[in-house]
Amino acid sequence: MRHDDDFGAVVRTFRARLSPAAAGVTAAGPATRRVPGLRRAELAELAGISEDHLRRLEQGRRRPSPAVTDALARALALNAKDHSRLRASAGFADPGTATMPRELTPAAVRLLDRMTEFPACVCDASWTVLTGNAAWQAQDCGARTARGRDRNMAWRVFTGVPGAVHRSPGALENLRSSLVAGLHTAVRRYGQDRELRALVTDLAAASPAFARLWATDPGVPPGWVDTMTVRRPGAGDVELDKDILIVEPGDLRVVVFTEPRGGGERAARPTAGRPFPKGTALSR
């Protein structure tokens, strides 16, 4: 996330640009204010929260709720566009959005069409595969022909759907944490989406590992790169990196698989990948 899309930074920006007069606040103290716009205490009072709570929100030490986010938007007299920006910085969808987007957008299709050197697929915010590019479709990918829940990456990983992809125990735990973090974000944004909530409920029932991580929400491991080994009987194994691009609007994820050219490349991100050998399996 960019710094200017950090919730605390966005709140401070909006607070600095709103004058006390425009907010209906009677300015107290010296005529010359030491800070532009509203003081933190003034905004907190308008939003109906404590100044300490607002300070923690601006410092990134506390996560805002949808209700507090909307209260701040009202106190800051935000228009619809800025209200959406504030909600997005907090990880929430636009007001009134109830369901998670599951439609391929023109931007996602265009991006896939131009990725011709390596396999890539598009997932929605719950990690369900929607489609893949020509290179991805040509591989022996379990998710390519799967139906229902088996098209979901989190479901495949946590329920142990068979495949040719193997990770070390540490890499698998990091992947699981990353998938859970993504699902937590999706639920915060689309809390009324029944299909999304059913997926989380079924995952918790099917996988004790998922239930444990869901309860603690450890987040994405910092600096983590998803490295995997793909077993190719008779052709030798291949080591791959997985990278994820976020496509907006539509809240989609483009998942790209590349083979590092050398041992030093992984430490010097971004990865310059090259195509998979024909027949490489990408089951998850």
N, C-alpha and C positions, 0 to 999 in steps of 0.2 A: 504494500500500500504506500502511495506517495505521501510525503509529509503533509502536503496541503489537503489531503483527504483524510488525515487523522482527525478523529472526532474532536479532541480538545483544541486542535489548531483551528478547525472550522468554527467552533463556538467562539473562540477568541477573536477570529476575524469578523464574525457577525456582530459580536459585542462591541468591538472597537468602532464599527461604522455607524452604530445607532446612537444618536444623540439623546441626552436625558429628556429634552423637550419632546422629541418625536415619540419617546416611550412613555410620556406622561409622568416623568419623574421630576420632582422639584429639586433642583440642584442645591446642595448644601455645602457649606465650607467656602473656601476661597473661590473667587471668580475664575481663576486660572486652574484648570484641573490638570493633575500630573499625568493622567492617562486619557487617551481619546475615547469617546463613546461612553458606554455604561461601565460603571465599576462592577466588580464581581458581586459585591453585596447587593447592589441594586437589581442586577439580573436575577439573582437567587430569590429575592423577595417577590419579584414579578412572576417568576415561574413556580413559586410555592415550594421551594426546596431550601435546605440550609446552605449557607455560604461554604461550609466545610465540604458538603457533598459536591457542590459545584466545583470547588477547587480540586477535589480528587478526580472528578470527571475530566477537567481540563488538563490534569497532569497524567492522565492515562492510568490512574491507580484504581479506578472503578469503572465497571461497564454500565452504560446507561440502559434503562428499560425503554420500551416503546412509549410508555406514558410520559416519562420524564423528557424524552426526546421531543415529543409533541408539545409538551408544556413549554420547553425552551423555545421551540419554533414560534409558538404563540406570543411569548414574552418578547421575542426578538422581532416580531411583526414581519416574519418571512413570507415572501410570495411563494407560489406553488413550486417554482423551480428551485429556490433555495431551501425550501422545506424538504424536497426530495433529496437534495445534496446532503443536508444534515442527516436525514434518515440513512442514506447510503453510507455515510462515514461511520455511522453507528452499527452498520450491518443489517439494516432493516429495509424492506421493500417500501415503495411509495405507499402513501396512505390509501387504503382501499384495496391493495393487492392481496388477494387471498390464496391464490394458487401459484405454484412454481412453474415458470416457463418451461415448456418441453418441445417447443417448435424450433426447427433449424432456421436460423436467420440468414439473409443473403450474405452478410459479412462472413459468417462461419463457413458457408458453402464456398464462397470465393477464396477464403484462406485455404481450405482443404484442396481445392482444385489447383492452387498454385504450389502446394507442397508435393512435389513429384519425386524428390530424392529420397524420402524416408516415409515410413508408415505413420499415419496420424489418424486419430478418431476424435469425435466430438461427444462429450457427455453433458448431461444437464447438471444442475447443482447438487443432485443426490448421487452422482457418479454412475448414472445409467447411460450406457452407450446408445447414441442415437444413430450414428452412421460413421463411416470412415472413408478415407481417400482411396484412390485406386491401389496404391502400394499396400495399404492396410487390408483392403478387401482381398488382395491376391495371396495373403499369408494364411497359414493354417491356424486361424484364430478362433478359439472356442466361443468368444463373445460374438463373433460374426454370425454364427448360425444359432445362437442361443435364443431362448424365448423367456418372457417373464422376468422373474428375479435374477435368473442366471445372466442377464445382460448388465446387471449392476456390479461394478467393480468391488464395492464394499461387501456385497453378498458373496461374491466368489471368493474373496480373500478370507473372510471370517468363517464361512461354512466349509472351506476346503474343497471347492469344486476342482476336480482334477485338471491339470494343465502341464505344459512343458516349462513354465517359468518357476525358477527357484531362487530364493533369497536366503541369506544368512539369518540366524535367529535375531540378531540386532537389527538388520535391515528390515525384517518382517515386522518387528515391533514398531519401528519408526513409520513404516507404511501404514500400519493399523492406526497409529496416533494421528497421522495426517488425514486419513479417511474419516475418522471420527470427528476431527476438527472441522472438516468440510461439511459434514452432516449437521453439526451443531450450528454452523453458520446458516445453513439452509433452513433449519427449523426456526432460528431467530427471525429470518426474513419472511418465511412462508408458514407461520405457525398454524394457519387454518387449513393447510393442504392435507387432506385425509390420506392420500396415497403415500405422501412422505412420512407422515406419522405412523402409518401402518408398517412401512419399511423398517423404521427404527424399532418399533415394538417387536416385530418378528425377528429382527437381528438380535435383540437383547434376549429373546427366548431361545434362539438357536445357538447362540455363541456366548459362553461365559466370559470370554476375552473381550467381546464387544461390550457386554454389560458392565464390566469393570472399567473399561476406558470411558464409556459413555458417562458413568457416574462421576469420574474425576476430571474429564475433559482436559488432558495434558497439553493440547495444542500441537501445532506443527513443530517438530524438532528444529531448532535454529541451525541454519547452514546445511541442512540435510539434502542429500541427492539420492533419489531412488535408483539404486543400482541392482541389477538382476542378472542372472545367468539363464540363458535359454538352452535347453538340452535338445540337440539335433542328432538323433541316432544315425550313425554312419557318416555324419558330416562334421562332427566336432561341436563343442559348445561355443557360444558367443556371449560376451558380456555387453550389456546394454544400459543406457541411461534413459530415464523417463523424465520429461519436462512438461510443464502445464502452463498454458496461456489462457488468460481470461478474456472472453469476447463479450463486449457490451455494444448495444443493448441486447438483452436476452439472457444474461447471466449463464453463459455456456462455458465449458472448459474444453480446449483443444489439447489433447494428450499426444505428445510427440515422442517417438522412440528412435534413439540414435545410437550408433556404435562409436565410442571414442576412438580417435586415431592413435592415441598413445597414452602411456601411463601418466604423463604430466598434464594431459589435457584436462582431466577432471578437476584438478586443483585450480586451473586457470579458466573458470567459466566466463562467458557462455560456451557451451559445447558446439563444436563444428562437427556435425555428424555426417555419416555416409550411409548409403542404403544398406538394408539388411540383405544377407545372402538369400536367394530364393529358397522358400521352404521354412524360414524361421517362424516359429509359433509364437503368437502373442496372446496368450489366453487371459492374461490380466496384467 
